Amino acid sequence: MNILDDLAWRGAINQQTDEEGLRELVDKKSIGLYCGIDATGSSMHVGHLIPFMVLKRFQLAGHKPVILIGGATGSIGDPSGKSEERVLQSEEDVLENAAKITAQMRKLFAAGETDSPIRLVNNLDWTKDLNLLDFLREYGKNFNVNTMLAKDIVANRLETGISFTEFSYQILQSMDFLHLYRHQDVQLQVGGQDQWGNITAGLELIRKKEGSTAKAFGLTIPLMLKADGTKFGKTAGGAVWLDPELTTPYEFYQFWVNQDDRDVIKYLQYFTFLSHEEIEALAEKVESEPHKREAQKTLAAEMTKFVHGEQALRDALKITEALFTGNVKELTADEIAQGFKNMPTFEVNLAEQELVSWLVDIGIEPSRRQSREDIQNGAITINGDKVTDLDFVITADNSFEERFIIVRRGKKKYFLVKLV
């Protein structure tokens, strides 16, 4: 199957500059293509993955992808999707972010690939020594201000205002496309639909510099929205990060496993490398047995394994099972730190104390009377064990590795007690 047909089946194509020309090219040979990400943060989130999964599909089809880390463009700021100017980052922050994102990209897309390895480049390498006069003469002369103003990414900001710094962003991104066309044999740029103006500006620059017959193309990905119309990748707690220090593998797994039935097949198509037949079989399960949530579990497993690895997936499944059954005794302290990260938490200096008063002192129970009543009724468990003895004494021996104690009141109300 032609890679473009596969992308179309997955709903991953929004616009193409020359569909017929690109189709003919990818049928004939292995092409170079690229997608970029600016070093404006220390980690990618799940929304960033969307165009890079397309890059990965091209790689698996035998093409030659390039990932561009925006060390230069990240220090400027893309005006796309923003209603006001970005706050400029320090040079040190941009360099640190670029290093961290590069490491993430190597882990996700470059490891273990030998036939068609993904190349990583940083646009700071070919812009940092460019002086102002050369920039204006070699590049600025090729851009018509009226055309730049008409691009959506700029036009949307004219009412509120845009600085020359952000206005020049499309020139820098066009320079990237030209550089990669000349030096990395890149003929296709892939980006989100908001990047259409930047991509077409790059194509115009290539044709002015290399001639009107230069074979270069652009392809954009549709904006990812959930069935309820809200933006994909956001939760009540904010973005879902790929850095396990910001979003734990357990939280990452839960994000995917809790997707709406109306969205899950679309996400399987976009984000996983399952075959058409496997995804269609899961789509049938969503219709016939939605309560089993097989599609969501498959999506969560595939994505957690892809981003965090097999062991992290096993840990996430173990934590999920423990919380579902209430059998938390088999968890390690590190697994507890993941699974109970967002549950009500108390910090205590633990000395020996009767459970009745301890539950009141740390704030789990409102009164001694209620504490005694809940213990007698079997409503209190400590680390998965039900406690009904009113004389029970809580000590550090009741903790996980002298770090945590898990209290459950009733069937579902968990509390995490940190020992300090």
C-alpha positions in Angstrom: 0.0 0.0 0.0 1.2 3.5 -0.8 2.2 5.4 2.4 -0.2 8.2 1.4 -3.1 5.7 1.2 -2.3 4.4 4.6 -2.2 8.0 6.0 -5.5 8.8 4.4 -7.1 5.6 5.9 -5.8 6.8 9.3 -7.3 10.3 8.8 -3.8 11.8 9.1 -3.8 14.1 6.1 -5.3 17.6 6.1 -3.6 19.3 3.2 -1.0 18.5 0.5 0.7 21.0 -1.8 0.8 18.6 -4.7 -0.8 15.2 -4.0 -0.3 13.8 -7.4 3.4 14.8 -7.5 4.1 13.5 -4.0 2.4 10.2 -4.7 4.4 9.7 -7.9 7.6 10.6 -6.0 7.1 8.2 -3.1 6.2 5.4 -5.6 9.5 5.8 -7.4 12.0 6.2 -4.6 12.8 6.6 -0.9 12.5 10.3 -0.1 13.8 12.5 2.7 11.3 14.3 4.8 11.3 16.3 8.0 9.2 17.6 10.9 10.4 20.1 13.5 9.8 20.9 17.2 11.0 24.1 18.9 13.0 23.9 22.1 10.4 26.0 24.1 10.0 23.4 26.9 11.9 20.6 28.6 9.6 17.8 27.4 7.2 16.9 24.7 3.6 16.2 25.5 1.2 13.8 23.7 0.0 16.4 21.3 3.5 16.8 20.0 3.6 13.2 18.9 0.9 13.6 16.2 3.2 14.7 13.3 6.1 12.6 14.4 4.1 9.4 14.3 3.5 10.2 10.6 7.3 10.6 10.3 7.7 7.2 11.9 5.3 5.6 9.4 7.3 7.0 6.5 10.4 5.5 8.1 8.7 2.1 8.4 7.8 2.4 4.7 11.5 2.8 3.8 11.8 6.5 3.6 14.4 8.7 5.3 13.1 11.0 8.1 14.8 13.9 9.7 13.7 15.4 13.1 14.6 19.1 13.4 15.1 20.4 17.0 14.4 24.2 16.9 17.3 25.6 18.9 17.2 28.7 16.8 13.4 29.0 16.1 12.7 28.1 19.7 14.5 31.2 20.8 12.2 33.3 18.6 8.8 31.8 19.1 6.2 30.7 16.5 3.2 33.0 16.5 0.9 30.2 15.3 -2.0 29.6 17.7 -0.9 32.4 20.0 -2.9 35.5 20.7 0.0 37.4 22.2 3.8 37.5 22.2 5.7 34.7 23.8 8.1 35.5 26.6 11.6 35.0 25.2 13.7 32.3 26.9 17.3 32.7 27.9 19.9 31.1 25.7 20.8 28.7 28.5 17.2 27.5 28.8 16.9 27.0 25.1 20.1 24.9 24.9 19.0 22.8 27.9 15.5 22.2 26.4 17.0 21.3 23.1 19.3 18.7 24.8 16.3 17.1 26.7 14.0 17.0 23.7 16.8 15.5 21.5 17.2 12.7 24.1 13.5 12.1 24.1 13.5 11.9 20.3 16.4 9.4 20.3 14.6 7.2 22.7 11.3 7.3 20.8 12.3 7.2 17.2 15.9 6.4 16.7 16.6 3.4 18.9 17.1 0.1 17.2 16.5 1.5 13.7 19.2 0.3 11.3 17.8 0.1 7.8 16.5 3.7 7.7 17.6 5.6 10.9 16.0 8.8 11.8 18.4 11.7 11.6 18.3 14.5 14.2 19.5 18.0 13.5 19.3 21.4 15.3 18.7 24.6 13.2 20.9 26.5 15.5 23.9 24.9 13.8 23.2 26.7 10.4 21.9 30.0 11.8 24.1 30.9 14.7 26.9 32.3 12.6 24.7 34.1 10.1 25.1 37.9 10.2 22.3 40.4 9.8 23.4 41.7 6.3 23.7 38.2 4.9 20.3 37.3 6.4 18.6 40.3 4.7 20.4 39.9 1.4 20.3 36.1 1.0 16.9 35.5 2.5 14.9 38.6 3.3 15.0 39.8 -0.3 13.0 36.6 -1.3 10.0 37.4 1.0 7.2 39.7 0.0 5.7 41.5 3.1 2.2 41.5 1.5 2.4 37.7 1.1 3.7 37.2 4.6 0.9 39.3 6.0 -1.7 37.2 4.2 -0.5 34.0 5.9 -3.0 32.8 8.5 -0.3 32.6 11.2 0.4 36.3 10.8 -3.1 37.5 9.8 -4.6 36.1 12.9 -2.3 38.3 15.0 -2.6 41.6 13.2 -5.5 42.8 15.3 -3.6 42.3 18.6 -0.2 43.0 17.2 2.9 41.0 16.3 6.6 41.9 16.8 9.1 41.8 14.0 10.8 38.9 15.9 7.7 36.6 15.6 6.8 38.0 12.2 10.2 36.8 10.9 9.6 33.2 12.2 8.3 32.0 8.8 11.6 33.2 7.2 13.6 31.1 9.7 11.5 28.0 9.1 11.7 28.5 5.4 15.5 28.6 5.7 15.4 25.3 7.5 13.5 23.7 4.6 15.9 25.1 2.1 19.0 23.9 4.1 17.6 20.4 4.5 16.6 20.3 0.8 20.2 21.2 -0.1 22.2 19.2 2.5 20.0 16.3 3.7 18.1 15.5 0.5 14.8 16.4 2.1 11.9 17.0 -0.2 8.9 16.9 2.1 8.0 18.9 5.2 5.3 17.5 7.6 3.5 19.6 10.2 0.3 20.4 12.0 -2.4 22.2 10.0 -1.4 25.5 11.7 2.0 25.2 9.9 0.6 25.4 6.4 1.7 29.0 6.0 5.2 28.3 7.2 5.5 25.2 5.0 4.3 27.0 1.8 6.7 29.9 2.5 9.5 27.3 2.6 8.5 25.9 -0.7 8.4 29.3 -2.3 11.9 30.0 -1.0 13.2 26.7 -2.4 11.8 27.4 -5.8 13.2 30.9 -5.9 16.6 29.6 -4.9 16.7 26.3 -6.7 14.5 26.9 -9.7 10.8 26.4 -10.4 11.2 22.7 -11.2 12.6 21.9 -7.7 10.6 18.9 -6.4 9.6 19.8 -2.8 6.3 19.2 -1.1 4.3 20.0 2.0 1.8 17.9 4.0 -0.2 18.9 7.1 -2.0 16.8 9.8 -5.5 17.7 10.9 -6.1 19.4 14.2 -6.8 16.7 16.8 -10.0 17.3 18.6 -12.0 15.0 21.0 -15.5 14.0 20.3 -16.8 16.7 22.7 -14.9 19.4 20.7 -12.2 20.1 23.2 -8.5 19.9 22.4 -6.8 16.5 22.5 -4.0 15.9 25.1 -5.3 18.0 28.0 -6.6 16.7 31.3 -7.9 18.4 34.4 -4.3 18.4 35.6 -2.9 19.9 32.5 -0.8 18.5 29.6 0.1 14.8 29.4 3.9 14.9 29.2 6.3 12.2 27.9 8.8 12.9 30.7 8.0 10.3 33.4 9.0 12.8 36.1 6.1 15.1 34.9 3.5 12.5 34.0 4.2 9.1 35.5 3.8 6.0 33.3 0.8 5.0 35.4 -0.8 8.4 34.8 0.1 8.1 31.1 -1.5 4.7 30.9 -4.7 6.0 32.6 -4.9 8.9 30.2 -5.2 6.5 27.2 -7.3 3.8 28.9 -10.0 6.5 29.8 -10.6 7.7 26.3 -14.1 8.0 25.0 -15.6 5.2 22.8 -16.1 7.9 20.2 -12.4 8.7 20.0 -10.6 5.5 20.7 -10.5 4.1 17.1 -9.3 7.4 15.7 -6.5 7.4 18.3 -5.6 3.8 17.4 -5.3 4.8 13.8 -3.2 7.9 14.6 -0.9 6.7 17.3 -0.4 2.9 17.0 1.3 0.8 14.4 -1.4 -1.9 14.5 -2.6 -3.2 11.2 -5.8 -2.1 9.5 -7.3 -5.5 10.3 -6.4 -5.3 14.0 -7.9 -1.9 14.4 -11.1 -2.8 12.5 -11.5 -5.8 14.8 -11.2 -3.5 17.8 -13.7 -1.2 16.3 -16.2 -4.1 16.1 -15.5 -4.7 19.8 -16.3 -1.1 20.7 -19.7 -1.6 19.0 -20.5 -5.1 20.3 -18.8 -5.2 23.8 -18.1 -1.6 24.8 -18.1 -2.5 28.5 -14.9 -4.6 28.1 -13.0 -1.5 26.8 -10.6 -3.7 24.8 -9.8 -0.9 22.4 -8.9 1.5 25.2 -6.8 -1.1 26.9 -5.0 -1.9 23.7 -4.4 1.8 23.0 -3.1 2.4 26.5 -0.8 -0.6 26.3 0.6 0.2 22.9 1.3 3.9 23.8 2.8 3.2 27.2 5.1 0.6 25.8 6.1 2.9 22.9 6.9 5.9 25.1 8.1 4.3 28.4 8.9 0.7 27.6 7.8 -2.8 28.5 8.7 -2.6 32.2 6.8 0.7 32.7 3.7 -0.9 31.1 4.0 -3.9 33.4 4.2 -1.5 36.4 1.3 0.5 35.2 -0.9 -2.6 34.8 0.2 -3.8 38.3 -0.8 -0.5 39.9 -4.1 -0.4 38.0 -5.0 -3.9 39.2 -4.0 -3.2 42.8 -6.2 -0.1 42.9 -9.1 -1.8 41.2 -9.0 -4.8 43.7 -7.8 -2.9 46.7 -4.9 -5.4 47.0 -2.1 -2.9 47.4 0.2 -5.0 49.6 2.2 -6.3 46.6 3.2 -2.8 45.4 6.6 -1.3 45.9 7.1 2.2 47.4 8.0 3.5 43.9 4.8 2.0 42.5 2.9 3.7 45.3 4.5 7.0 44.5 3.2 6.6 40.9 -0.3 5.3 41.6 -1.2 7.6 44.5 0.5 10.7 43.2 -2.8 12.7 42.9 -4.7 11.2 45.9 -5.3 13.1 49.2 -1.9 13.1 50.9 -0.7 13.8 54.4 2.8 14.1 55.7 3.5 12.9 59.3 6.4 12.3 61.7 5.3 8.9 62.7 5.6 7.6 66.3 3.7 4.8 67.9 0.1 5.8 68.2 -3.3 4.2 68.6 -5.0 4.1 65.2 -8.3 5.7 66.5 -6.5 9.0 67.4 -4.0 8.8 64.6 -6.7 8.9 61.9 -8.2 12.0 63.6 -4.9 13.8 64.1 -3.8 13.6 60.5 -7.2 14.6 59.2 -8.6 11.4 57.7 -11.4 11.1 60.3 -13.4 14.1 61.7 -13.7 12.8 65.2 -12.7 9.9 67.5 -16.3 8.8 67.6 -16.4 8.5 63.8 -12.9 6.9 63.8 -14.0 4.2 66.3 -17.2 3.6 64.4 -15.4 3.1 61.0 -12.8 0.8 62.5 -15.5 -1.4 64.2 -17.5 -1.5 61.0 -14.5 -2.7 59.0 -14.4 0.5 56.9 -10.7 1.1 57.5 -7.9 -0.8 55.8 -4.2 -0.1 56.3 -2.0 -1.1 53.4 -4.7 -3.4 52.1 -5.4 -5.1 55.4 -8.8 -4.5 57.2 -8.4 -3.3 60.8 -11.2 -3.8 63.2 -9.2 -3.8 66.5 -9.8 -0.5 68.4 -6.5 -1.0 70.3 -4.5 -1.3 67.0 -1.3 0.7 67.2 0.2 2.3 64.1 4.0 2.3 63.8 6.7 2.6 61.1 6.5 -1.2 60.7 3.1 -0.6 59.0 4.7 1.3 56.2 6.1 0.6 52.7 9.9 0.9 53.1 9.4 3.5 55.8 8.0 5.9 53.1 4.3 5.4 52.8 1.2 4.2 54.6 -2.0 3.7 52.5 -5.3 4.2 54.3 -8.6 3.3 52.6 -11.9 4.4 54.2 -14.9 2.6 52.7 -14.6 1.0 49.3 -12.9 3.7 47.2 -11.6 6.6 49.3 -7.8 6.3 49.4 -5.4 8.4 51.4 -1.6 8.5 51.1 0.4 9.1 54.2 4.0 10.1 53.7 6.5 9.5 56.5 8.9 12.4 57.0 
